[in-house]
Amino acid sequence: MRMTTASPKLPTVDEVIRTVKFVFSEYRQWRLRKRSERCLNDLPDYLQDDIGFDRGHHNQR
């Protein structure tokens, strides 16, 4: 019996472009979330309580 080895499948240009767009999109979303958290952390405690923002939970990350 003859065994053949499979050659590695390289991604297409469209797959690479899609992946790069996805990674940049995720990075942008992360950056926006971090900016929002910083702004919320700057609020006084009584306002954070009013909107239900838990400072301790977000500082753990």
Predicted model as a PDB file, atoms N, CA, C, CB and O in Angstrom, pLDDT in the B-factor column:
MODEL        1                                                                  
ATOM      1  N   MET A   1       0.839  -1.161   0.000  1.00 61.00           N  
ATOM      2  CA  MET A   1       0.000   0.000   0.000  1.00 61.00           C  
ATOM      3  C   MET A   1       0.895   1.239   0.000  1.00 61.00           C  
ATOM      4  CB  MET A   1      -0.960  -0.011   1.211  1.00 61.00           C  
ATOM      5  O   MET A   1       1.863   1.326   0.755  1.00 61.00           O  
ATOM      6  N   ARG A   2       0.557   2.170  -0.843  1.00 72.00           N  
ATOM      7  CA  ARG A   2       1.338   3.389  -0.977  1.00 72.00           C  
ATOM      8  C   ARG A   2       0.694   4.504  -0.156  1.00 72.00           C  
ATOM      9  CB  ARG A   2       1.460   3.802  -2.463  1.00 72.00           C  
ATOM     10  O   ARG A   2      -0.504   4.763  -0.270  1.00 72.00           O  
ATOM     11  N   MET A   3       1.511   5.160   0.675  1.00 70.00           N  
ATOM     12  CA  MET A   3       0.997   6.254   1.499  1.00 70.00           C  
ATOM     13  C   MET A   3       1.374   7.578   0.857  1.00 70.00           C  
ATOM     14  CB  MET A   3       1.546   6.171   2.951  1.00 70.00           C  
ATOM     15  O   MET A   3       2.476   7.754   0.337  1.00 70.00           O  
ATOM     16  N   THR A   4       0.450   8.478   0.910  1.00 72.00           N  
ATOM     17  CA  THR A   4       0.725   9.811   0.378  1.00 72.00           C  
ATOM     18  C   THR A   4       0.686  10.811   1.527  1.00 72.00           C  
ATOM     19  CB  THR A   4      -0.302  10.200  -0.735  1.00 72.00           C  
ATOM     20  O   THR A   4      -0.041  10.632   2.504  1.00 72.00           O  
ATOM     21  N   THR A   5       1.454  11.828   1.397  1.00 77.00           N  
ATOM     22  CA  THR A   5       1.429  12.886   2.410  1.00 77.00           C  
ATOM     23  C   THR A   5       0.654  14.065   1.851  1.00 77.00           C  
ATOM     24  CB  THR A   5       2.875  13.316   2.828  1.00 77.00           C  
ATOM     25  O   THR A   5       0.772  14.427   0.680  1.00 77.00           O  
ATOM     26  N   ALA A   6      -0.128  14.638   2.717  1.00 78.00           N  
ATOM     27  CA  ALA A   6      -0.930  15.784   2.294  1.00 78.00           C  
ATOM     28  C   ALA A   6      -0.069  17.046   2.374  1.00 78.00           C  
ATOM     29  CB  ALA A   6      -2.215  15.927   3.176  1.00 78.00           C  
ATOM     30  O   ALA A   6       0.638  17.274   3.355  1.00 78.00           O  
ATOM     31  N   SER A   7      -0.144  17.831   1.352  1.00 82.00           N  
ATOM     32  CA  SER A   7       0.586  19.094   1.382  1.00 82.00           C  
ATOM     33  C   SER A   7      -0.225  20.101   2.186  1.00 82.00           C  
ATOM     34  CB  SER A   7       0.865  19.622  -0.062  1.00 82.00           C  
ATOM     35  O   SER A   7      -1.455  20.064   2.152  1.00 82.00           O  
ATOM     36  N   PRO A   8       0.440  21.002   2.910  1.00 86.00           N  
ATOM     37  CA  PRO A   8      -0.301  21.970   3.722  1.00 86.00           C  
ATOM     38  C   PRO A   8      -1.138  22.897   2.854  1.00 86.00           C  
ATOM     39  CB  PRO A   8       0.658  22.791   4.581  1.00 86.00           C  
ATOM     40  O   PRO A   8      -0.703  23.357   1.798  1.00 86.00           O  
ATOM     41  N   LYS A   9      -2.338  23.156   3.324  1.00 90.00           N  
ATOM     42  CA  LYS A   9      -3.241  24.036   2.582  1.00 90.00           C  
ATOM     43  C   LYS A   9      -3.001  25.476   3.041  1.00 90.00           C  
ATOM     44  CB  LYS A   9      -4.742  23.620   2.792  1.00 90.00           C  
ATOM     45  O   LYS A   9      -3.199  25.803   4.211  1.00 90.00           O  
ATOM     46  N   LEU A  10      -2.584  26.307   2.135  1.00 92.00           N  
ATOM     47  CA  LEU A  10      -2.366  27.714   2.446  1.00 92.00           C  
ATOM     48  C   LEU A  10      -3.683  28.478   2.341  1.00 92.00           C  
ATOM     49  CB  LEU A  10      -1.305  28.326   1.503  1.00 92.00           C  
ATOM     50  O   LEU A  10      -4.521  28.164   1.496  1.00 92.00           O  
ATOM     51  N   PRO A  11      -3.863  29.471   3.192  1.00 93.00           N  
ATOM     52  CA  PRO A  11      -5.103  30.251   3.120  1.00 93.00           C  
ATOM     53  C   PRO A  11      -5.139  31.102   1.854  1.00 93.00           C  
ATOM     54  CB  PRO A  11      -5.249  31.148   4.363  1.00 93.00           C  
ATOM     55  O   PRO A  11      -4.108  31.528   1.334  1.00 93.00           O  
ATOM     56  N   THR A  12      -6.334  31.330   1.389  1.00 96.00           N  
ATOM     57  CA  THR A  12      -6.497  32.190   0.219  1.00 96.00           C  
ATOM     58  C   THR A  12      -6.332  33.649   0.640  1.00 96.00           C  
ATOM     59  CB  THR A  12      -7.884  31.962  -0.451  1.00 96.00           C  
ATOM     60  O   THR A  12      -6.359  33.968   1.828  1.00 96.00           O  
ATOM     61  N   VAL A  13      -6.167  34.507  -0.320  1.00 97.00           N  
ATOM     62  CA  VAL A  13      -6.033  35.941  -0.039  1.00 97.00           C  
ATOM     63  C   VAL A  13      -7.288  36.455   0.668  1.00 97.00           C  
ATOM     64  CB  VAL A  13      -5.784  36.737  -1.350  1.00 97.00           C  
ATOM     65  O   VAL A  13      -7.194  37.258   1.597  1.00 97.00           O  
ATOM     66  N   ASP A  14      -8.450  35.998   0.232  1.00 97.00           N  
ATOM     67  CA  ASP A  14      -9.698  36.441   0.865  1.00 97.00           C  
ATOM     68  C   ASP A  14      -9.757  36.007   2.330  1.00 97.00           C  
ATOM     69  CB  ASP A  14     -10.914  35.884   0.102  1.00 97.00           C  
ATOM     70  O   ASP A  14     -10.227  36.764   3.180  1.00 97.00           O  
ATOM     71  N   GLU A  15      -9.286  34.800   2.631  1.00 97.00           N  
ATOM     72  CA  GLU A  15      -9.276  34.331   4.015  1.00 97.00           C  
ATOM     73  C   GLU A  15      -8.327  35.153   4.883  1.00 97.00           C  
ATOM     74  CB  GLU A  15      -8.883  32.859   4.067  1.00 97.00           C  
ATOM     75  O   GLU A  15      -8.635  35.456   6.036  1.00 97.00           O  
ATOM     76  N   VAL A  16      -7.185  35.507   4.328  1.00 97.00           N  
ATOM     77  CA  VAL A  16      -6.224  36.323   5.071  1.00 97.00           C  
ATOM     78  C   VAL A  16      -6.813  37.703   5.326  1.00 97.00           C  
ATOM     79  CB  VAL A  16      -4.884  36.438   4.302  1.00 97.00           C  
ATOM     80  O   VAL A  16      -6.716  38.219   6.439  1.00 97.00           O  
ATOM     81  N   ILE A  17      -7.412  38.299   4.326  1.00 98.00           N  
ATOM     82  CA  ILE A  17      -8.023  39.633   4.472  1.00 98.00           C  
ATOM     83  C   ILE A  17      -9.138  39.586   5.512  1.00 98.00           C  
ATOM     84  CB  ILE A  17      -8.580  40.140   3.110  1.00 98.00           C  
ATOM     85  O   ILE A  17      -9.228  40.470   6.364  1.00 98.00           O  
ATOM     86  N   ARG A  18      -9.973  38.576   5.449  1.00 98.00           N  
ATOM     87  CA  ARG A  18     -11.070  38.426   6.408  1.00 98.00           C  
ATOM     88  C   ARG A  18     -10.524  38.294   7.836  1.00 98.00           C  
ATOM     89  CB  ARG A  18     -11.937  37.195   6.048  1.00 98.00           C  
ATOM     90  O   ARG A  18     -11.064  38.891   8.768  1.00 98.00           O  
ATOM     91  N   THR A  19      -9.462  37.518   7.998  1.00 98.00           N  
ATOM     92  CA  THR A  19      -8.864  37.328   9.317  1.00 98.00           C  
ATOM     93  C   THR A  19      -8.261  38.619   9.845  1.00 98.00           C  
ATOM     94  CB  THR A  19      -7.798  36.243   9.263  1.00 98.00           C  
ATOM     95  O   THR A  19      -8.439  38.955  11.016  1.00 98.00           O  
ATOM     96  N   VAL A  20      -7.554  39.340   8.998  1.00 98.00           N  
ATOM     97  CA  VAL A  20      -6.947  40.608   9.418  1.00 98.00           C  
ATOM     98  C   VAL A  20      -8.035  41.610   9.808  1.00 98.00           C  
ATOM     99  CB  VAL A  20      -6.056  41.191   8.287  1.00 98.00           C  
ATOM    100  O   VAL A  20      -7.899  42.310  10.812  1.00 98.00           O  
ATOM    101  N   LYS A  21      -9.103  41.684   9.030  1.00 98.00           N  
ATOM    102  CA  LYS A  21     -10.210  42.586   9.366  1.00 98.00           C  
ATOM    103  C   LYS A  21     -10.842  42.203  10.698  1.00 98.00           C  
ATOM    104  CB  LYS A  21     -11.273  42.571   8.258  1.00 98.00           C  
ATOM    105  O   LYS A  21     -11.181  43.071  11.503  1.00 98.00           O  
ATOM    106  N   PHE A  22     -10.999  40.909  10.928  1.00 98.00           N  
ATOM    107  CA  PHE A  22     -11.584  40.430  12.180  1.00 98.00           C  
ATOM    108  C   PHE A  22     -10.701  40.810  13.368  1.00 98.00           C  
ATOM    109  CB  PHE A  22     -11.784  38.903  12.132  1.00 98.00           C  
ATOM    110  O   PHE A  22     -11.196  41.293  14.386  1.00 98.00           O  
ATOM    111  N   VAL A  23      -9.402  40.592  13.234  1.00 98.00           N  
ATOM    112  CA  VAL A  23      -8.477  40.905  14.332  1.00 98.00           C  
ATOM    113  C   VAL A  23      -8.495  42.403  14.633  1.00 98.00           C  
ATOM    114  CB  VAL A  23      -7.039  40.448  13.983  1.00 98.00           C  
ATOM    115  O   VAL A  23      -8.550  42.785  15.802  1.00 98.00           O  
ATOM    116  N   PHE A  24      -8.452  43.245  13.628  1.00 98.00           N  
ATOM    117  CA  PHE A  24      -8.494  44.688  13.859  1.00 98.00           C  
ATOM    118  C   PHE A  24      -9.824  45.120  14.452  1.00 98.00           C  
ATOM    119  CB  PHE A  24      -8.240  45.439  12.561  1.00 98.00           C  
ATOM    120  O   PHE A  24      -9.866  46.019  15.292  1.00 98.00           O  
ATOM    121  N   SER A  25     -10.901  44.495  14.029  1.00 98.00           N  
ATOM    122  CA  SER A  25     -12.215  44.810  14.576  1.00 98.00           C  
ATOM    123  C   SER A  25     -12.279  44.450  16.064  1.00 98.00           C  
ATOM    124  CB  SER A  25     -13.316  44.064  13.796  1.00 98.00           C  
ATOM    125  O   SER A  25     -12.780  45.230  16.874  1.00 98.00           O  
ATOM    126  N   GLU A  26     -11.772  43.276  16.415  1.00 98.00           N  
ATOM    127  CA  GLU A  26     -11.750  42.860  17.816  1.00 98.00           C  
ATOM    128  C   GLU A  26     -10.879  43.797  18.648  1.00 98.00           C  
ATOM    129  CB  GLU A  26     -11.241  41.418  17.939  1.00 98.00           C  
ATOM    130  O   GLU A  26     -11.248  44.153  19.767  1.00 98.00           O  
ATOM    131  N   TYR A  27      -9.740  44.193  18.118  1.00 98.00           N  
ATOM    132  CA  TYR A  27      -8.853  45.124  18.826  1.00 98.00           C  
ATOM    133  C   TYR A  27      -9.557  46.462  19.051  1.00 98.00           C  
ATOM    134  CB  TYR A  27      -7.540  45.336  18.033  1.00 98.00           C  
ATOM    135  O   TYR A  27      -9.477  47.044  20.133  1.00 98.00           O  
ATOM    136  N   ARG A  28     -10.235  46.932  18.028  1.00 98.00           N  
ATOM    137  CA  ARG A  28     -10.952  48.209  18.145  1.00 98.00           C  
ATOM    138  C   ARG A  28     -12.039  48.127  19.209  1.00 98.00           C  
ATOM    139  CB  ARG A  28     -11.569  48.609  16.791  1.00 98.00           C  
ATOM    140  O   ARG A  28     -12.197  49.059  19.997  1.00 98.00           O  
ATOM    141  N   GLN A  29     -12.790  47.032  19.246  1.00 98.00           N  
ATOM    142  CA  GLN A  29     -13.829  46.848  20.252  1.00 98.00           C  
ATOM    143  C   GLN A  29     -13.233  46.795  21.660  1.00 98.00           C  
ATOM    144  CB  GLN A  29     -14.620  45.571  19.965  1.00 98.00           C  
ATOM    145  O   GLN A  29     -13.788  47.370  22.596  1.00 98.00           O  
ATOM    146  N   TRP A  30     -12.109  46.108  21.803  1.00 97.00           N  
ATOM    147  CA  TRP A  30     -11.441  46.012  23.101  1.00 97.00           C  
ATOM    148  C   TRP A  30     -11.006  47.401  23.561  1.00 97.00           C  
ATOM    149  CB  TRP A  30     -10.222  45.057  23.025  1.00 97.00           C  
ATOM    150  O   TRP A  30     -11.198  47.775  24.718  1.00 97.00           O  
ATOM    151  N   ARG A  31     -10.410  48.166  22.624  1.00 98.00           N  
ATOM    152  CA  ARG A  31      -9.945  49.511  22.953  1.00 98.00           C  
ATOM    153  C   ARG A  31     -11.109  50.409  23.381  1.00 98.00           C  
ATOM    154  CB  ARG A  31      -9.215  50.128  21.754  1.00 98.00           C  
ATOM    155  O   ARG A  31     -10.966  51.188  24.324  1.00 98.00           O  
ATOM    156  N   LEU A  32     -12.252  50.314  22.708  1.00 97.00           N  
ATOM    157  CA  LEU A  32     -13.427  51.110  23.071  1.00 97.00           C  
ATOM    158  C   LEU A  32     -13.964  50.709  24.439  1.00 97.00           C  
ATOM    159  CB  LEU A  32     -14.522  50.957  22.015  1.00 97.00           C  
ATOM    160  O   LEU A  32     -14.365  51.565  25.227  1.00 97.00           O  
ATOM    161  N   ARG A  33     -13.974  49.396  24.723  1.00 96.00           N  
ATOM    162  CA  ARG A  33     -14.432  48.938  26.041  1.00 96.00           C  
ATOM    163  C   ARG A  33     -13.525  49.462  27.147  1.00 96.00           C  
ATOM    164  CB  ARG A  33     -14.485  47.404  26.090  1.00 96.00           C  
ATOM    165  O   ARG A  33     -14.004  49.901  28.192  1.00 96.00           O  
ATOM    166  N   LYS A  34     -12.209  49.416  26.916  1.00 95.00           N  
ATOM    167  CA  LYS A  34     -11.272  49.906  27.922  1.00 95.00           C  
ATOM    168  C   LYS A  34     -11.454  51.406  28.143  1.00 95.00           C  
ATOM    169  CB  LYS A  34      -9.824  49.600  27.503  1.00 95.00           C  
ATOM    170  O   LYS A  34     -11.381  51.875  29.279  1.00 95.00           O  
ATOM    171  N   ARG A  35     -11.687  52.153  27.084  1.00 96.00           N  
ATOM    172  CA  ARG A  35     -11.916  53.600  27.208  1.00 96.00           C  
ATOM    173  C   ARG A  35     -13.176  53.863  28.023  1.00 96.00           C  
ATOM    174  CB  ARG A  35     -12.033  54.261  25.812  1.00 96.00           C  
ATOM    175  O   ARG A  35     -13.192  54.740  28.887  1.00 96.00           O  
ATOM    176  N   SER A  36     -14.235  53.100  27.745  1.00 93.00           N  
ATOM    177  CA  SER A  36     -15.487  53.259  28.494  1.00 93.00           C  
ATOM    178  C   SER A  36     -15.284  52.932  29.968  1.00 93.00           C  
ATOM    179  CB  SER A  36     -16.588  52.363  27.901  1.00 93.00           C  
ATOM    180  O   SER A  36     -15.788  53.638  30.841  1.00 93.00           O  
ATOM    181  N   GLU A  37     -14.543  51.859  30.245  1.00 92.00           N  
ATOM    182  CA  GLU A  37     -14.282  51.498  31.638  1.00 92.00           C  
ATOM    183  C   GLU A  37     -13.509  52.593  32.356  1.00 92.00           C  
ATOM    184  CB  GLU A  37     -13.511  50.183  31.712  1.00 92.00           C  
ATOM    185  O   GLU A  37     -13.795  52.895  33.514  1.00 92.00           O  
ATOM    186  N   ARG A  38     -12.531  53.190  31.682  1.00 93.00           N  
ATOM    187  CA  ARG A  38     -11.773  54.278  32.298  1.00 93.00           C  
ATOM    188  C   ARG A  38     -12.689  55.453  32.625  1.00 93.00           C  
ATOM    189  CB  ARG A  38     -10.632  54.734  31.371  1.00 93.00           C  
ATOM    190  O   ARG A  38     -12.591  56.042  33.702  1.00 93.00           O  
ATOM    191  N   CYS A  39     -13.570  55.788  31.702  1.00 93.00           N  
ATOM    192  CA  CYS A  39     -14.509  56.900  31.934  1.00 93.00           C  
ATOM    193  C   CYS A  39     -15.449  56.582  33.088  1.00 93.00           C  
ATOM    194  CB  CYS A  39     -15.324  57.199  30.659  1.00 93.00           C  
ATOM    195  O   CYS A  39     -15.725  57.442  33.924  1.00 93.00           O  
ATOM    196  N   LEU A  40     -15.942  55.348  33.132  1.00 92.00           N  
ATOM    197  CA  LEU A  40     -16.842  54.962  34.215  1.00 92.00           C  
ATOM    198  C   LEU A  40     -16.126  54.937  35.555  1.00 92.00           C  
ATOM    199  CB  LEU A  40     -17.453  53.601  33.930  1.00 92.00           C  
ATOM    200  O   LEU A  40     -16.721  55.275  36.579  1.00 92.00           O  
ATOM    201  N   ASN A  41     -14.867  54.546  35.566  1.00 92.00           N  
ATOM    202  CA  ASN A  41     -14.103  54.542  36.814  1.00 92.00           C  
ATOM    203  C   ASN A  41     -13.882  55.949  37.346  1.00 92.00           C  
ATOM    204  CB  ASN A  41     -12.764  53.856  36.609  1.00 92.00           C  
ATOM    205  O   ASN A  41     -13.692  56.133  38.548  1.00 92.00           O  
ATOM    206  N   ASP A  42     -13.905  56.942  36.470  1.00 92.00           N  
ATOM    207  CA  ASP A  42     -13.715  58.326  36.892  1.00 92.00           C  
ATOM    208  C   ASP A  42     -14.963  58.922  37.534  1.00 92.00           C  
ATOM    209  CB  ASP A  42     -13.304  59.169  35.711  1.00 92.00           C  
ATOM    210  O   ASP A  42     -14.890  59.970  38.176  1.00 92.00           O  
ATOM    211  N   LEU A  43     -16.102  58.265  37.368  1.00 92.00           N  
ATOM    212  CA  LEU A  43     -17.339  58.768  37.967  1.00 92.00           C  
ATOM    213  C   LEU A  43     -17.304  58.597  39.478  1.00 92.00           C  
ATOM    214  CB  LEU A  43     -18.564  58.046  37.377  1.00 92.00           C  
ATOM    215  O   LEU A  43     -16.667  57.672  39.983  1.00 92.00           O  
ATOM    216  N   PRO A  44     -17.982  59.481  40.205  1.00 93.00           N  
ATOM    217  CA  PRO A  44     -18.082  59.304  41.663  1.00 93.00           C  
ATOM    218  C   PRO A  44     -18.831  58.010  41.991  1.00 93.00           C  
ATOM    219  CB  PRO A  44     -18.801  60.521  42.316  1.00 93.00           C  
ATOM    220  O   PRO A  44     -19.619  57.505  41.192  1.00 93.00           O  
ATOM    221  N   ASP A  45     -18.560  57.493  43.188  1.00 92.00           N  
ATOM    222  CA  ASP A  45     -19.156  56.217  43.604  1.00 92.00           C  
ATOM    223  C   ASP A  45     -20.685  56.227  43.549  1.00 92.00           C  
ATOM    224  CB  ASP A  45     -18.706  55.877  45.010  1.00 92.00           C  
ATOM    225  O   ASP A  45     -21.298  55.243  43.136  1.00 92.00           O  
ATOM    226  N   TYR A  46     -21.304  57.343  43.967  1.00 92.00           N  
ATOM    227  CA  TYR A  46     -22.768  57.353  43.996  1.00 92.00           C  
ATOM    228  C   TYR A  46     -23.361  57.247  42.584  1.00 92.00           C  
ATOM    229  CB  TYR A  46     -23.273  58.630  44.684  1.00 92.00           C  
ATOM    230  O   TYR A  46     -24.426  56.656  42.409  1.00 92.00           O  
ATOM    231  N   LEU A  47     -22.687  57.810  41.581  1.00 92.00           N  
ATOM    232  CA  LEU A  47     -23.183  57.678  40.205  1.00 92.00           C  
ATOM    233  C   LEU A  47     -22.951  56.260  39.682  1.00 92.00           C  
ATOM    234  CB  LEU A  47     -22.492  58.706  39.278  1.00 92.00           C  
ATOM    235  O   LEU A  47     -23.790  55.719  38.961  1.00 92.00           O  
ATOM    236  N   GLN A  48     -21.828  55.663  40.040  1.00 92.00           N  
ATOM    237  CA  GLN A  48     -21.572  54.280  39.635  1.00 92.00           C  
ATOM    238  C   GLN A  48     -22.621  53.352  40.235  1.00 92.00           C  
ATOM    239  CB  GLN A  48     -20.157  53.838  40.062  1.00 92.00           C  
ATOM    240  O   GLN A  48     -23.082  52.421  39.575  1.00 92.00           O  
ATOM    241  N   ASP A  49     -22.997  53.604  41.485  1.00 91.00           N  
ATOM    242  CA  ASP A  49     -24.045  52.803  42.114  1.00 91.00           C  
ATOM    243  C   ASP A  49     -25.376  52.973  41.385  1.00 91.00           C  
ATOM    244  CB  ASP A  49     -24.199  53.190  43.592  1.00 91.00           C  
ATOM    245  O   ASP A  49     -26.112  52.005  41.193  1.00 91.00           O  
ATOM    246  N   ASP A  50     -25.683  54.207  40.979  1.00 91.00           N  
ATOM    247  CA  ASP A  50     -26.946  54.477  40.290  1.00 91.00           C  
ATOM    248  C   ASP A  50     -27.065  53.713  38.974  1.00 91.00           C  
ATOM    249  CB  ASP A  50     -27.085  55.964  40.031  1.00 91.00           C  
ATOM    250  O   ASP A  50     -28.150  53.251  38.619  1.00 91.00           O  
ATOM    251  N   ILE A  51     -25.962  53.580  38.254  1.00 90.00           N  
ATOM    252  CA  ILE A  51     -26.028  52.901  36.953  1.00 90.00           C  
ATOM    253  C   ILE A  51     -25.675  51.413  37.056  1.00 90.00           C  
ATOM    254  CB  ILE A  51     -25.088  53.585  35.961  1.00 90.00           C  
ATOM    255  O   ILE A  51     -25.733  50.685  36.065  1.00 90.00           O  
ATOM    256  N   GLY A  52     -25.306  50.966  38.275  1.00 89.00           N  
ATOM    257  CA  GLY A  52     -25.015  49.549  38.474  1.00 89.00           C  
ATOM    258  C   GLY A  52     -23.620  49.133  38.040  1.00 89.00           C  
ATOM    259  O   GLY A  52     -23.388  47.965  37.726  1.00 89.00           O  
ATOM    260  N   PHE A  53     -22.703  50.069  38.020  1.00 86.00           N  
ATOM    261  CA  PHE A  53     -21.324  49.765  37.634  1.00 86.00           C  
ATOM    262  C   PHE A  53     -20.563  49.305  38.869  1.00 86.00           C  
ATOM    263  CB  PHE A  53     -20.631  51.005  36.983  1.00 86.00           C  
ATOM    264  O   PHE A  53     -20.497  50.018  39.870  1.00 86.00           O  
ATOM    265  N   ASP A  54     -19.988  48.104  38.791  1.00 80.00           N  
ATOM    266  CA  ASP A  54     -19.253  47.522  39.915  1.00 80.00           C  
ATOM    267  C   ASP A  54     -17.766  47.757  39.697  1.00 80.00           C  
ATOM    268  CB  ASP A  54     -19.559  45.997  40.066  1.00 80.00           C  
ATOM    269  O   ASP A  54     -17.138  47.044  38.915  1.00 80.00           O  
ATOM    270  N   ARG A  55     -17.203  48.734  40.368  1.00 67.00           N  
ATOM    271  CA  ARG A  55     -15.804  49.111  40.204  1.00 67.00           C  
ATOM    272  C   ARG A  55     -14.878  47.936  40.516  1.00 67.00           C  
ATOM    273  CB  ARG A  55     -15.466  50.303  41.102  1.00 67.00           C  
ATOM    274  O   ARG A  55     -13.916  47.715  39.780  1.00 67.00           O  
ATOM    275  N   GLY A  56     -15.131  47.188  41.566  1.00 65.00           N  
ATOM    276  CA  GLY A  56     -14.279  46.075  41.970  1.00 65.00           C  
ATOM    277  C   GLY A  56     -14.204  45.002  40.891  1.00 65.00           C  
ATOM    278  O   GLY A  56     -13.133  44.445  40.648  1.00 65.00           O  
ATOM    279  N   HIS A  57     -15.307  44.711  40.252  1.00 59.00           N  
ATOM    280  CA  HIS A  57     -15.333  43.697  39.199  1.00 59.00           C  
ATOM    281  C   HIS A  57     -14.468  44.104  38.021  1.00 59.00           C  
ATOM    282  CB  HIS A  57     -16.762  43.449  38.733  1.00 59.00           C  
ATOM    283  O   HIS A  57     -13.761  43.269  37.457  1.00 59.00           O  
ATOM    284  N   HIS A  58     -14.510  45.356  37.645  1.00 55.00           N  
ATOM    285  CA  HIS A  58     -13.767  45.817  36.459  1.00 55.00           C  
ATOM    286  C   HIS A  58     -12.295  46.077  36.754  1.00 55.00           C  
ATOM    287  CB  HIS A  58     -14.400  47.082  35.909  1.00 55.00           C  
ATOM    288  O   HIS A  58     -11.477  46.064  35.834  1.00 55.00           O  
ATOM    289  N   ASN A  59     -11.943  46.309  37.998  1.00 56.00           N  
ATOM    290  CA  ASN A  59     -10.532  46.506  38.332  1.00 56.00           C  
ATOM    291  C   ASN A  59      -9.764  45.199  38.378  1.00 56.00           C  
ATOM    292  CB  ASN A  59     -10.406  47.213  39.660  1.00 56.00           C  
ATOM    293  O   ASN A  59      -8.533  45.210  38.332  1.00 56.00           O  
ATOM    294  N   GLN A  60     -10.457  44.074  38.466  1.00 51.00           N  
ATOM    295  CA  GLN A  60      -9.786  42.766  38.529  1.00 51.00           C  
ATOM    296  C   GLN A  60      -9.190  42.374  37.204  1.00 51.00           C  
ATOM    297  CB  GLN A  60     -10.750  41.695  38.980  1.00 51.00           C  
ATOM    298  O   GLN A  60      -8.275  41.552  37.173  1.00 51.00           O  
ATOM    299  N   ARG A  61      -9.660  42.916  36.124  1.00 49.00           N  
ATOM    300  CA  ARG A  61      -9.207  42.504  34.797  1.00 49.00           C  
ATOM    301  C   ARG A  61      -7.891  43.114  34.426  1.00 49.00           C  
ATOM    302  CB  ARG A  61     -10.222  42.861  33.766  1.00 49.00           C  
ATOM    303  O   ARG A  61      -7.379  42.862  33.336  1.00 49.00           O  
TER     304      ARG A  61                                                      
ENDMDL                                                                          
END                                                                             
